[in-house]
Amino acid sequence: MRLQGKVAFITGGSHGIGRGIAERLARDGADVAFNYGHDDAGAAATVAAIEAAGRKSAAIRADMLDLAAIREMLAEAERRLGTPGILVNNAGVEHKADFWNVTEADYDRVLSVNLKGLFFSTQAFVNQLRAAGRPGTVINISSVHEDLPFPGFSTYCASKGAVRMLTRDLAVELGPLGITVNAIAPGAIETPINTKLLNSPELLKALTDKIPLGRLGKPEDVAGLAAFLASPDAAYVTGATYFIDGGLTWSYHEQ
Ligand SMILES: NC(=O)c1ccc[n+]([C@@H]2O[C@H](COP(=O)([O-])OP(=O)(O)OC[C@H]3O[C@@H](n4cnc5c(N)ncnc54)[C@H](O)[C@@H]3O)[C@@H](O)[C@H]2O)c1
């Protein structure tokens, strides 16, 4: 069990990729705290999965739009499970709108959850590590859209592009503290964020036709990569973004 004795904190752990990572890190030996927005039933299912793996869990309801709540959720996790040494910044939202129709409220919500929330959860985590004099690791869940344009999702692309740059910048600034910072950039993964796509056979076929491995990814696929980045096997990896997309990013075809 390569994460035995570790404590992980995952933002947005009540479903989707966050729950997949919570389950996997627990199976690899970590105790796992996570926050979630409002899905109490989803949070309970994640707790059950962590505990079924024989690990301790802490589910904390905290809105990623609320800076005080972000700081408090990490403090509560530390009180309940000990100082987290692994932070997975997973919580994220997207909003479809033509660029010319994006409202200030759309912009604020997407940038606040995906970038500001991630920024300050990382700051709170790093300050805990500094106070404890410990090393640690940050894993940012970005997206292929940190690089690939996604018309109709300009706010999402702006947030994930910023996460790419923040990952590199913090790898350099936090390396001397023994803190590694990496990102995972998933392609299309079967989670509630893609409900509309998953419910449309035509949209789904058009997308899977572009994916060389011929299917969408699953939360477990992303979780396997997160487990590697959280483990001692990745001790010398920092400032990297790992794409996990079934080959989607490079599968451009001339018609
Ligand atoms: N599913 C995909 O195809 C895909 C692809 C690339 C990147 N991603 C990224 O993966 C991450 C997880 O997405 P997912 O697909 O599992 O989506 P999801 O909708 O299933 O989960 C999103 C998570 O974020 C949390 N969250 C959202 N807003 C919040 C708020 N204000 N306060 C607290 N928690 C909040 C939700 O509680 C939920 O647990 C996101 O950052 C997303 O951008 C997903």
The ligand as an SDF file (V2000), in Angstrom:
LIG
                    3D

 44 48  0  0  0  0  0  0  0  0999 V2000
  -15.6230   14.9430  -17.0070 N   0  0  0  0  0  0  0  0  0  0  0  0
  -14.8150   15.4160  -17.9310 C   0  0  0  0  0  0  0  0  0  0  0  0
  -14.9580   15.1020  -19.1310 O   0  0  0  0  0  0  0  0  0  0  0  0
  -13.6870   16.3280  -17.5650 C   0  0  0  0  0  0  0  0  0  0  0  0
  -12.7110   16.5920  -18.5340 C   0  0  0  0  0  0  0  0  0  0  0  0
  -11.6670   17.4270  -18.2170 C   0  0  0  0  0  0  0  0  0  0  0  0
  -11.5720   17.9740  -16.9690 C   0  0  0  0  0  0  0  0  0  0  0  0
  -12.5180   17.7090  -16.0370 N   0  0  0  0  0  0  0  0  0  0  0  0
  -12.3680   18.3370  -14.7300 C   0  0  0  0  0  0  0  0  0  0  0  0
  -12.4520   17.3660  -13.7190 O   0  0  0  0  0  0  0  0  0  0  0  0
  -12.9300   17.9720  -12.5220 C   0  0  0  0  0  0  0  0  0  0  0  0
  -14.0710   17.1420  -11.9650 C   0  0  0  0  0  0  0  0  0  0  0  0
  -15.1220   17.1620  -12.8990 O   0  0  0  0  0  0  0  0  0  0  0  0
  -16.1950   15.9930  -13.0370 P   0  0  0  0  0  0  0  0  0  0  0  0
  -16.2360   15.6340  -14.4630 O   0  0  0  0  0  0  0  0  0  0  0  0
  -15.9810   14.9390  -12.0330 O   0  0  0  0  0  0  0  0  0  0  0  0
  -17.4960   16.8380  -12.7600 O   0  0  0  0  0  0  0  0  0  0  0  0
  -18.6560   16.6860  -11.6900 P   0  0  0  0  0  0  0  0  0  0  0  0
  -19.6340   17.7140  -12.0590 O   0  0  0  0  0  0  0  0  0  0  0  0
  -19.0630   15.2670  -11.5940 O   0  0  0  0  0  0  0  0  0  0  0  0
  -17.9190   17.0520  -10.3390 O   0  0  0  0  0  0  0  0  0  0  0  0
  -17.5280   18.3610  -10.0330 C   0  0  0  0  0  0  0  0  0  0  0  0
  -17.2110   18.4130   -8.5570 C   0  0  0  0  0  0  0  0  0  0  0  0
  -16.9360   19.7800   -8.2340 O   0  0  0  0  0  0  0  0  0  0  0  0
  -17.6690   20.1210   -7.0950 C   0  0  0  0  0  0  0  0  0  0  0  0
  -18.0330   21.5270   -7.1100 N   0  0  0  0  0  0  0  0  0  0  0  0
  -18.4450   22.2770   -8.1630 C   0  0  0  0  0  0  0  0  0  0  0  0
  -18.7260   23.5330   -7.7520 N   0  0  0  0  0  0  0  0  0  0  0  0
  -18.4760   23.5670   -6.4180 C   0  0  0  0  0  0  0  0  0  0  0  0
  -18.5820   24.5700   -5.4250 C   0  0  0  0  0  0  0  0  0  0  0  0
  -18.9930   25.8160   -5.7000 N   0  0  0  0  0  0  0  0  0  0  0  0
  -18.2430   24.2390   -4.1600 N   0  0  0  0  0  0  0  0  0  0  0  0
  -17.8280   22.9920   -3.8460 C   0  0  0  0  0  0  0  0  0  0  0  0
  -17.7020   22.0020   -4.7430 N   0  0  0  0  0  0  0  0  0  0  0  0
  -18.0370   22.2870   -6.0130 C   0  0  0  0  0  0  0  0  0  0  0  0
  -18.9240   19.2590   -7.1120 C   0  0  0  0  0  0  0  0  0  0  0  0
  -19.4240   19.0920   -5.7950 O   0  0  0  0  0  0  0  0  0  0  0  0
  -18.3780   17.9640   -7.6980 C   0  0  0  0  0  0  0  0  0  0  0  0
  -17.9320   17.1000   -6.6680 O   0  0  0  0  0  0  0  0  0  0  0  0
  -13.3100   19.4050  -12.8940 C   0  0  0  0  0  0  0  0  0  0  0  0
  -12.2700   20.2880  -12.5260 O   0  0  0  0  0  0  0  0  0  0  0  0
  -13.4360   19.3510  -14.3990 C   0  0  0  0  0  0  0  0  0  0  0  0
  -13.1930   20.5830  -15.0090 O   0  0  0  0  0  0  0  0  0  0  0  0
  -13.5790   16.9030  -16.2990 C   0  0  0  0  0  0  0  0  0  0  0  0
  1  2  1  0
  2  3  2  0
  2  4  1  0
  4  5  1  0
  4 44  2  0
  5  6  2  0
  6  7  1  0
  7  8  2  0
  8  9  1  0
  8 44  1  0
  9 10  1  0
  9 42  1  0
 10 11  1  0
 11 12  1  0
 11 40  1  0
 12 13  1  0
 13 14  1  0
 14 15  2  0
 14 16  1  0
 14 17  1  0
 17 18  1  0
 18 19  2  0
 18 20  1  0
 18 21  1  0
 21 22  1  0
 22 23  1  0
 23 24  1  0
 23 38  1  0
 24 25  1  0
 25 26  1  0
 25 36  1  0
 26 27  1  0
 26 35  1  0
 27 28  2  0
 28 29  1  0
 29 30  1  0
 29 35  2  0
 30 31  1  0
 30 32  2  0
 32 33  1  0
 33 34  2  0
 34 35  1  0
 36 37  1  0
 36 38  1  0
 38 39  1  0
 40 41  1  0
 40 42  1  0
 42 43  1  0
M  CHG  2   8   1  16  -1
M  END
$$$$
